[in-house]
């Protein structure tokens, strides 16, 4: 299992490279919920999402020989962006495989970062199959989005920063896709203060981890279109083991209301967020979670890379 020492090493490794993102109090969400709600703005992280933390921590850990082989990954977008930037900084050749439905804004930015972009597969799972085939064929080092302690440790630095800002936190909520972020976050939180609740949030459509967490075994669910594209796809046994070890519960936000949540955050917080980031605030807006009065709650806003046409806007 991931331990706090690895997260401390990741913090040192990321200093001067990753942004220390702001944590701000949300007056609106606090008033609605009765809790003291803070938002961790990882949409302001480099590449517009938290994924850069784990990607850089992993790629920078490779030996000189491994870097010469190049790196490869599969992603619906944010991890691809993160690996692309990490590889650019470290001067490592990179290939990213994305599904055909990956948001255009993420695809365009991967190209701009110099990645060799391969668009293959109807969804992430199909892209991953092709990625593994290319890795075997080319010898490139696969950089997973979740199933790696270096990646999880990088994401765990989010919790480290949150607890430095709010040491007496009661609850922390993160979006959950493959489980890498919440595994890292939970590992730090449960080491520092086991009484802090660690909660995950998913969409009623993208809910593989929710079903697996409840069943105590990996459950595959059909992959269908979702505005929370970063939460879609199946999960691994490794990820489920980590999540089961450090997470108290996983809750579902109604998919059809996520677009309204994105617009609500834009109006009330003046921040652009993507569908995957909306699941945390949506739990409050949809009355799917209750807090004690004055409970201190931190929510991770995981990213802001959204196509405006998703919201019916053209910019």
C-alpha positions in Angstrom: 0.0 0.0 0.0 1.0 3.6 -0.6 2.6 5.3 2.4 3.1 8.9 3.6 6.8 8.8 3.0 6.3 8.4 -0.7 4.0 11.4 -0.6 6.5 13.5 1.2 9.1 12.6 -1.4 6.7 13.6 -4.1 6.2 16.9 -2.4 9.9 17.6 -2.6 10.1 16.4 -6.2 7.2 18.7 -7.3 8.5 21.8 -5.6 9.1 24.5 -8.1 7.4 22.4 -10.9 3.8 21.9 -9.9 1.6 24.8 -8.7 0.5 25.0 -5.1 -3.2 25.6 -6.0 -5.4 27.9 -3.9 -7.9 26.6 -1.3 -10.8 29.0 -0.8 -13.9 29.1 1.3 -17.1 28.8 -0.7 -19.6 31.2 0.9 -22.4 29.9 -1.3 -21.9 26.2 -0.7 -21.3 26.8 3.0 -24.7 28.6 3.3 -26.5 25.9 1.4 -24.9 23.0 3.4 -24.5 24.5 6.8 -20.9 23.3 6.7 -17.7 25.3 6.3 -16.9 24.3 2.7 -13.5 24.9 1.1 -12.7 24.3 -2.6 -9.2 23.1 -3.7 -8.8 24.6 -7.2 -6.8 22.0 -9.2 -8.3 23.4 -12.3 -5.5 26.0 -11.8 -2.8 23.3 -11.8 -0.5 23.1 -14.8 -2.3 21.6 -17.8 -5.6 22.6 -16.0 -5.9 19.5 -13.8 -4.5 17.7 -10.8 -3.0 14.9 -13.0 0.2 16.8 -13.6 1.3 16.1 -10.0 1.3 12.3 -10.5 2.6 12.3 -14.1 5.6 14.4 -13.3 6.4 12.5 -10.2 6.4 9.3 -12.2 8.2 10.4 -15.4 10.9 12.2 -13.3 11.6 8.9 -11.4 12.6 7.0 -14.6 16.2 6.1 -15.2 18.2 7.7 -18.0 17.9 4.4 -19.9 14.2 4.3 -19.4 13.8 7.9 -20.6 15.6 7.0 -23.8 12.9 4.5 -24.6 10.3 7.2 -24.4 6.9 7.1 -22.5 3.4 6.2 -23.6 0.0 6.5 -22.0 -3.7 6.2 -22.6 -6.1 8.7 -21.3 -9.5 10.4 -21.9 -7.5 13.7 -21.8 -6.2 15.1 -18.6 -3.6 12.4 -17.9 -2.5 12.6 -21.5 -1.9 16.4 -21.1 -0.1 15.8 -17.8 2.3 13.2 -19.3 2.8 15.3 -22.4 3.9 18.3 -20.3 6.0 16.2 -17.9 7.8 14.6 -20.9 8.3 18.0 -22.5 9.9 19.4 -19.4 12.1 16.4 -18.9 12.9 16.1 -22.7 11.4 12.6 -23.1 9.7 11.5 -26.2 6.0 10.7 -25.5 3.0 9.1 -27.2 -0.5 9.4 -26.0 -3.5 7.3 -27.0 -6.9 9.0 -26.6 -10.4 7.8 -27.5 -12.3 9.3 -30.3 -14.7 11.1 -27.9 -11.9 12.8 -25.9 -12.6 16.6 -25.5 -11.1 18.6 -28.4 -9.6 21.1 -26.1 -7.5 18.3 -24.5 -6.5 16.8 -27.8 -5.3 20.2 -29.2 -3.3 20.9 -26.2 -1.5 17.5 -26.3 -0.4 18.3 -29.8 0.8 21.7 -28.8 3.0 20.1 -26.1 4.7 18.0 -28.7 3.2 14.6 -28.0 2.7 12.0 -30.7 -1.0 11.7 -30.6 -2.9 8.5 -31.5 -6.7 8.7 -31.6 -7.9 5.1 -31.2 -10.8 3.5 -29.5 -14.5 4.3 -28.8 -13.7 4.7 -25.1 -10.8 4.7 -22.6 -10.7 0.9 -22.2 -10.3 0.4 -26.0 -7.6 3.1 -26.1 -5.7 1.3 -23.3 -5.7 -1.9 -25.2 -4.1 -0.2 -28.2 -1.7 1.7 -25.9 -0.4 -1.6 -24.4 0.1 -3.0 -27.9 2.1 0.0 -28.9 4.2 -0.2 -25.7 5.1 -3.8 -26.4 5.9 -3.0 -30.0 8.0 0.1 -29.4 9.5 -0.5 -25.9 8.1 2.8 -24.6 7.5 2.9 -20.8 3.9 2.9 -19.9 2.8 5.7 -17.5 -0.5 4.6 -16.0 -3.0 7.2 -14.8 -3.8 5.2 -11.6 -2.0 1.9 -11.0 1.4 3.2 -9.8 2.6 4.4 -6.4 4.6 7.3 -7.9 1.5 8.5 -9.6 -0.7 8.1 -6.5 1.9 9.8 -4.3 2.0 12.8 -6.6 -1.8 13.1 -6.3 -1.5 12.7 -2.5 0.3 16.0 -2.3 -3.1 17.6 -2.8 -4.2 16.4 0.7 -0.9 17.5 2.1 -1.5 21.1 1.0 -5.1 21.1 2.1 -4.3 20.0 5.7 -1.5 22.5 5.9 -4.1 25.2 5.1 -6.9 23.7 7.3 -5.4 21.4 9.9 -8.7 20.8 11.7 -10.5 19.5 8.7 -13.4 17.1 9.3 -14.1 15.8 5.8 -12.4 15.7 2.4 -14.3 14.9 -0.9 -12.7 14.1 -4.2 -14.0 13.0 -7.6 -13.3 9.3 -8.3 -12.5 7.8 -11.7 -9.8 5.2 -11.7 -9.1 5.9 -8.0 -5.5 7.3 -8.2 -6.2 10.7 -6.7 -8.4 9.5 -3.8 -5.9 6.7 -3.0 -3.1 9.3 -2.6 -5.3 11.8 -0.8 -6.7 9.1 1.5 -3.2 7.7 2.3 -2.0 11.0 3.5 -5.2 11.9 5.4 -5.5 8.6 7.2 -1.9 8.8 8.2 -2.1 12.3 9.6 -5.6 12.1 11.1 -7.6 8.9 10.7 -10.7 10.5 12.1 -11.0 12.8 9.0 -13.7 11.3 6.6 -12.5 10.6 3.1 -15.4 10.6 0.6 -15.5 9.9 -3.1 -17.9 11.4 -5.6 -19.0 9.8 -8.9 -21.7 10.4 -11.5 -24.8 8.1 -11.7 -23.5 7.2 -15.2 -19.7 6.9 -14.5 -19.8 4.8 -11.4 -17.5 1.8 -11.7 -15.6 2.6 -8.5 -18.9 3.2 -6.6 -20.3 -0.2 -7.6 -17.0 -2.0 -6.9 -16.5 -0.3 -3.5 -20.0 -1.3 -2.4 -19.6 -4.9 -3.7 -16.0 -5.3 -2.3 -14.9 -6.6 -5.7 -14.3 -5.2 -9.2 -17.5 -4.6 -11.0 -17.6 -3.7 -14.7 -20.4 -1.5 -15.9 -21.3 -0.4 -19.5 -19.3 2.6 -20.7 -21.8 5.2 -21.9 -21.4 8.9 -22.8 -21.0 11.2 -19.8 -20.1 14.8 -19.3 -17.8 13.5 -16.5 -15.5 11.9 -19.1 -12.6 11.8 -16.7 -14.5 9.5 -14.4 -15.5 7.0 -17.1 -14.0 3.6 -17.6 -13.3 0.4 -15.6 -11.1 0.1 -12.6 -8.3 -2.3 -11.5 -8.1 -4.5 -8.5 -5.0 -2.6 -7.3 -7.0 0.7 -7.3 -9.9 -0.9 -5.5 -7.6 -2.3 -2.8 -6.2 1.1 -2.2 -9.5 2.8 -2.2 -11.1 0.2 0.1 -8.2 0.8 2.6 -8.5 4.6 2.9 -12.0 5.7 1.8 -15.0 5.9 4.1 -17.7 6.1 1.4 -18.5 6.9 -2.2 -21.5 8.9 -3.2 -23.3 9.5 -6.5 -24.3 12.8 -8.1 -27.1 12.9 -10.7 -25.5 13.0 -14.2 -28.2 15.1 -15.8 -27.6 17.9 -13.3 -23.9 18.1 -13.7 -24.1 20.7 -16.6 -26.2 22.9 -14.3 -23.5 22.5 -11.6 -20.8 23.6 -13.9 -22.8 26.7 -14.7 -23.5 27.3 -11.0 -19.8 27.2 -10.2 -19.1 29.6 -13.1 -21.7 32.0 -11.8 -21.0 31.8 -8.0 -17.3 31.0 -7.9 -16.1 32.5 -11.1 -14.2 29.4 -12.1 -14.5 27.2 -15.2 -14.6 23.5 -14.2 -15.1 20.3 -16.2 -17.8 17.7 -15.7 -15.6 15.4 -13.6 -15.0 18.3 -11.1 -18.7 19.0 -10.8 -19.6 15.9 -8.8 -18.4 17.2 -5.5 -20.4 20.5 -5.5 -23.3 18.6 -7.1 -23.6 16.4 -4.0 -24.5 19.6 -2.0 -26.6 21.3 -4.7 -28.6 18.0 -5.2 -29.0 17.5 -1.4 -27.2 14.1 -1.7 -25.0 14.7 1.3 -25.5 16.2 4.8 -23.0 17.7 7.1 -23.0 18.7 10.8 -23.4 22.5 11.3 -20.0 24.1 11.1 -18.3 20.9 9.8 -15.1 21.7 7.9 -15.2 20.2 4.5 -12.7 20.4 1.6 -13.7 19.5 -2.0 -11.1 18.9 -4.7 -12.0 20.6 -8.0 -10.0 18.3 -10.1 -9.8 20.1 -13.5 -11.1 22.8 -15.8 -10.5 21.4 -19.3 -14.0 21.5 -20.8 -15.2 22.1 -24.3 -17.5 25.0 -24.2 -19.8 23.4 -26.8 -20.5 20.8 -24.1 -22.5 23.6 -22.4 -24.0 24.8 -25.7 -21.5 27.7 -25.9 -19.1 28.5 -28.8 -16.0 30.5 -28.0 
